[in-house]
Amino acid sequence: MDTNHVLSLVESYGPLIIFISLFFGVVGIPAPEETLVVIIGILIHEHTLPGLPSILAAFFGVFIGFLSSYVVGRYAGAPVFQKVTKLMKMSDFKVKAFQEKYEANYKKALLIGLFIPGARQINPYLAGISKISFVPYVIVSLIGTTIWVVPFMALGYATANVISIRYEYLPFIGIFIGLAFILFFFVKHKRKQALKK
């Protein structure tokens, strides 16, 4: 989905298009999510969009997208997952090991994956396929939605009249933040291991 096209729709239809674009961006239909959230911040700053409705539309578009992907993964994703693992020639043992590892680390995977295009779309389905408990998943999704939507929107709002950000670079900013999260958890894990010794 072209950024300029999304921008014109957002300016014309406001919160409804924000919700729809971010919802479909999360469930897997290509949309420039980081770019859109930054643009929302800019347009709120410029009073082109209403503040609270736009923020809520962005938040619930992402959050309900996560819940919908989880439900699809939980109730319809297993056959697709089995076909993919067969194509990849993964043995039952490897599949089970992968699922066990994912279940043990799904919180980190969801939070870090939010900042990495592709992982953001796949992780909710994997959580559903792995049958992660619904309530903990909802809590992690709420936290994840907040830490993804708020910084990008704040970036747009804060820089609206200060600096010009090239929209095509925004996904790379997301990846950088995701890598920073990975580094943080890696250092934390290493420190725990050092303390145990």
C-alpha positions in Angstrom: 0.0 0.0 0.0 1.5 3.3 -1.1 2.3 5.8 1.6 1.0 8.8 -0.3 -2.3 7.0 -0.9 -2.6 6.0 2.8 -1.9 9.6 3.8 -4.6 11.0 1.5 -7.1 8.5 2.9 -6.1 9.4 6.5 -6.6 13.1 5.8 -10.0 12.4 4.2 -11.4 9.8 6.5 -9.4 10.2 9.7 -9.6 7.7 12.6 -11.6 5.1 10.6 -8.8 4.7 8.0 -6.2 4.8 10.7 -7.9 1.8 12.4 -8.4 -0.2 9.2 -4.8 0.4 7.9 -3.1 -0.6 11.2 -5.5 -3.5 11.7 -4.7 -5.0 8.3 -1.0 -4.0 8.6 -0.8 -6.2 11.7 -2.8 -9.2 10.3 -0.5 -9.3 7.3 -1.7 -7.2 4.5 1.2 -4.8 3.5 0.8 -1.3 5.0 3.5 1.2 6.0 2.6 0.9 9.7 5.6 2.8 11.3 5.2 5.5 8.6 1.5 5.8 9.3 1.8 6.2 13.0 4.5 8.9 12.7 2.3 10.7 10.2 -0.6 10.5 12.6 1.6 12.3 15.2 2.5 15.0 12.7 -1.1 15.5 11.6 -2.3 15.7 15.2 0.4 18.3 15.9 -0.9 20.3 12.8 -4.5 19.9 14.0 -5.4 18.1 10.8 -6.5 15.1 12.8 -8.5 15.0 16.1 -6.0 14.0 18.8 -7.8 11.5 21.1 -9.9 9.7 18.4 -6.8 9.2 16.2 -4.7 7.9 19.1 -7.5 5.4 20.1 -8.0 4.4 16.5 -4.2 3.6 16.1 -4.1 1.8 19.5 -7.1 -0.4 18.9 -6.3 -1.0 15.2 -3.0 -2.6 16.3 -4.3 -4.3 19.4 -7.4 -5.9 17.8 -5.1 -6.9 14.9 -3.0 -8.8 17.4 -6.0 -10.5 18.9 -7.5 -11.4 15.5 -4.2 -13.0 14.3 -3.9 -14.9 17.6 -7.5 -16.3 17.2 -6.9 -17.3 13.6 -3.6 -19.0 14.6 -5.2 -20.8 17.5 -8.2 -22.1 15.6 -7.1 -22.4 12.0 -3.3 -22.0 11.9 -2.2 -25.6 12.8 -2.7 -27.2 9.4 -0.9 -24.3 7.7 1.9 -24.5 10.2 2.2 -28.3 9.6 2.4 -27.8 5.8 5.1 -25.1 6.3 7.2 -27.3 8.6 6.9 -30.2 6.1 8.1 -28.0 3.3 11.0 -27.0 5.4 11.6 -30.7 6.1 11.5 -30.2 9.9 11.1 -33.4 11.9 8.4 -33.7 14.6 11.2 -33.5 17.2 12.4 -30.1 15.7 8.8 -28.8 15.5 8.1 -29.7 19.1 11.5 -28.2 20.2 10.7 -25.0 18.3 7.2 -24.7 19.8 8.6 -25.3 23.3 11.2 -22.7 22.8 8.7 -20.2 21.4 6.3 -20.8 24.4 9.1 -20.1 26.8 10.1 -16.9 25.0 6.9 -15.7 23.4 6.7 -12.5 25.5 10.2 -11.3 24.3 9.4 -12.5 20.7 6.2 -10.5 20.7 7.7 -7.3 22.2 10.9 -7.3 20.1 9.0 -8.6 17.0 6.8 -5.5 17.0 9.7 -3.4 15.8 10.7 -5.8 13.0 8.5 -5.8 9.9 7.4 -9.4 9.2 8.0 -10.6 12.7 5.3 -8.2 13.8 2.8 -10.0 11.6 4.0 -13.6 12.2 4.3 -13.6 16.0 0.6 -13.3 16.9 -0.2 -16.3 14.6 2.6 -18.3 16.2 1.3 -17.5 19.7 -2.1 -18.8 18.6 -0.7 -21.9 17.0 1.3 -22.6 20.2 -1.9 -22.2 22.2 -0.4 -19.5 24.5 -2.9 -18.7 27.3 -5.2 -16.0 26.2 -5.1 -13.7 29.3 -1.2 -13.5 29.4 -1.2 -12.9 25.6 -3.7 -10.1 25.9 -1.6 -8.4 28.6 1.6 -8.7 26.6 -0.3 -7.4 23.5 -1.5 -4.4 25.4 2.0 -3.6 26.6 3.4 -4.2 23.1 0.8 -2.0 21.4 1.6 0.8 23.8 5.4 0.6 23.5 5.1 0.5 19.7 2.3 3.1 19.0 3.3 5.7 21.6 7.0 6.2 20.6 6.3 6.4 16.8 3.4 8.8 17.3 5.4 10.9 19.8 8.2 11.0 17.3 5.9 12.5 14.6 4.3 14.9 17.1 7.6 16.1 18.5 9.4 16.5 15.2 6.6 18.0 13.1 8.1 21.5 13.0 11.7 20.6 14.0 13.2 18.1 11.5 12.0 16.4 8.4 12.0 12.6 8.6 12.1 10.6 5.3 9.2 8.2 5.6 11.0 5.4 3.8 13.6 5.2 6.7 11.0 4.7 9.4 10.9 0.8 9.1 14.7 0.9 9.7 14.1 3.0 12.9 11.8 0.2 14.0 14.3 -2.5 13.2 17.0 -0.5 15.2 14.7 -0.3 18.2 14.0 -4.0 17.9 17.7 -4.8 17.8 18.2 -2.6 20.9 15.6 -4.7 22.7 17.4 -7.9 21.6 20.7 -6.5 22.9 19.0 -5.4 26.2 17.6 -9.0 26.8 20.9 -10.6 25.7 22.9 -8.5 28.2 20.3 -9.2 30.9 20.5 -12.9 30.2 24.3 -12.9 30.3 24.3 -11.0 33.7 22.0 -13.6 35.1 24.3 -16.4 33.9 27.3 -14.6 35.4 25.5 -14.3 38.8 24.6 -17.9 38.9 28.3 -18.9 38.5 
